[in-house]
C-alpha cells in the first residue's frame, strides 16, 4: 500500500492580534489535517514582534486518503494567567495542488512563505510563516528504509560500545590472571625454599660428629 507524508515547518507569526492589555501573551498553534492534530509549544513575541516556533510536524496517511484531506488548518491561540486558549486567528491552506503534483513527482517542497491570518469577522490580522513538503513512498520502500535505519543505528551502538567494553573486560581478565599467577608463584617459591632449607639442614655434617674422639 502506498503512503504519503505531509511535513510542515512552522517558522513564526508576525503582526497577529494581541488579546491581552498588559503582560506578555504566550501563543501556540493547533494544526489540523484530516483527523490528525498536532500542537506546538508555547512561544511569546520577541523584540521584533515575531512569535517563533521553528518546529516540524508530520502527517502520514495512505496515498488514497489524501483525496479527502483537502486542506490544512492552523489555529492560533494564546494563554494568559486567568485565560486559556483564546482565539487569535486562523489560516487555511488548500492542499489539492501540492497533493496532485506530489503524486506525479513523488516529492514536492514549498519553501517557508507567509500566509494571512484570518479573524472571526473575515478580516486579516498578521501573517504566519510555514513551509510545506509532500512525499509519496510505497509501503515496502518505507519498511525497508526503516529497517535499514534501525540496523544502521544498532551497528553504530555496537561499534561505539564494543571496543570500550572489550578493552575493559580484557584489562580485568589480565589483572585477574596476573594476580593468580603471582599468588601461585609465591606459594611455589615458599614451598620450594622451605623444602630446600630442610634438605640442606639434614645433609649438613654436625660439628660434634666430624671430630674424632681424643684419648
N, C-alpha and C positions, 0 to 999 in steps of 0.2 A: 504494500500500500504506500502510495506517495504521500509525503508530508511536506509542509511548508512552514516557515518561521518568519514572523514579523518582529523585527528588532527595532526598538525605539531608544534613541539617545535624547533624553530630556536635558537641555542645557540650562536655560534660565527663563525668567519672565521679567518684563520691564514695563513701567507705567501702569501697573494694574491698580485697581481700586483699593483704597485703604478703608477698612471698616471701623477702625478704632481712632479715637480723637487723641488719646495720649498713650504713651508707652509704645513698645515695639511689638508688632504683629509677626507671628510665625505662620508661614504658608506651607501647604502641602497639596499634592495633586493626586486625584484618583483617575487612573487611566483604565478605560473600558474598551474591550474589543470582543464582540460577541458575548459569550457567557463567562469570559475570563476578566479578572480585575487585578490591577496592581496599584500599590500606594507608595508614594515617595516618602522620603524622610522630611522632617520639618526643617525649614530654612527661613531666615529673615533677610530683609533688604539690606544691602550694604551702602557704602557712601555713594556709589553710582546709581542708587535706586533700583538695582537689579537683584532679584531673588534667584540665587543659583542652586541648582541641584546636581547637575553633572552625573546623572545616573542612567544606566542601561536597563531595559526591560525587554523580555522576550515573550511572545505569544506563539504557541505551537498548536497546530491542528492538521488533520488530513487535508490534502490539497482540495478535495472536492467540497469541503466545508467552507472554504474561503469565498465561495459564491454567495453565501449567506452573511458573511462578515463584511458588510458593505462600508462600514465607517469606523473610525477611531474617535473616541470621545474623551476629552481631558477636562476635568472639572477642578477648578482651583478653589480651595477653601482656606480659611485661616482659623487659628486657635488662639484665644487670649485667656486671661486669668479666670474669668467667670463665664466664658463662652467657648463653645467648641463646634467646629465645622460650619462656620458662617460662610455663605456663598459669596465668592469674589467674582467669578466669571467662568466661562467655559469656551472650549474650542472643539469643533467637529471637523475631522479631516476624512474625506471620502477616499476609499481605497480601490475602487473599481479599476482605475487606470494602472496603478502600480501592480495590482494582482494580475491583471491580464498581461502586462509586459513581463512580469516575473515568471509566468508560466512558459513564455517563449524563450526567455534569455536565462532562466534559472536563478540569476541574481540581479537585483535592481537596487541601487542605492541612491538616496536623495540626501545631499549634504544638509547640515543644520540650516534652517531658514526660519524667519519669524512668521507666525500666524496670528491673526487678530483674535482678541479675547472678547467674547460677546456677553453683555449683561442680560438681565431678565427682560428688559424692555426692547431688546434687539439692537441697542446701540453698542458701539465698540469702545473699549477702555483698556488700553495696553496691548501688549503682544507676548506671546510665549514662543520660545525658540526650541526647535527639536529637529532631529534627523531621523530618517526612516530607511530601513533596509529590509527587503523581502527576498527570501531564499527558498528555493524548492529543492528537494532531495528525496530520492526513493528510500523506502524503509530499510532495504538491505544495505544501501550505502551508509545510511545513518548508523545502523547497527555495527557495521564493520569499522566505521570511524570511531565509534565509542569504544569498541573492543581494543582497537589499536592504541587509543589514548590511555586506556586502563593498563594495557600491557606495558606501554612505554613508562607510565608512572611507576608501575611495580618494578621495572628494571632499574629505574633511577633510584628508587628507595633501596633496593638490594645493593646497587653499586655504591651508594653512599654509606651504607651501614656495614657491609661485609668486610672491607679492609680493616676498619677500626675494631670490629668485634673479633675478627680473626687474629689480628695482632695482639689484642688484649688476652685472648684465650691462649695464644702461643706463649706470651710472656708469663702468664700464670703457670702453664704447664712446665715451662723451662725452670721457673723458680721452684716448683714442687720437685721436679726431677733433680735439680741441683741440691736442694735441701736433703732429699732422700739419699742421694749418693754420698753427700758429706757425712750424714749420720751413719751410713753403713760402713764407710771407710774408717771413720773414727772408732766404731765398735771393733772392726777387724784389727786395726792398729793396736788398740788397747789389749785385746786378747793375745795378739802376736807378741807384744812387748812383755806381757805377764808370763807367757809360756817360755819365752826365751830366757827371761831372768831366772825362772825356776830351774830350767835346764842347765844354765851356766853355773848356778849355785850348787847344783847336785854334782856336776862334773869337776868342779874346782877342788884340788887337794887340800885337806885340812892341815894346818900348820903343825899340830901335835903329832900327826902320823908320818910326817915327812922326815922327821929326825930320828936316827937310831938311838936306842937307849944306851946310856954310858954305864960302865961297870963301876 
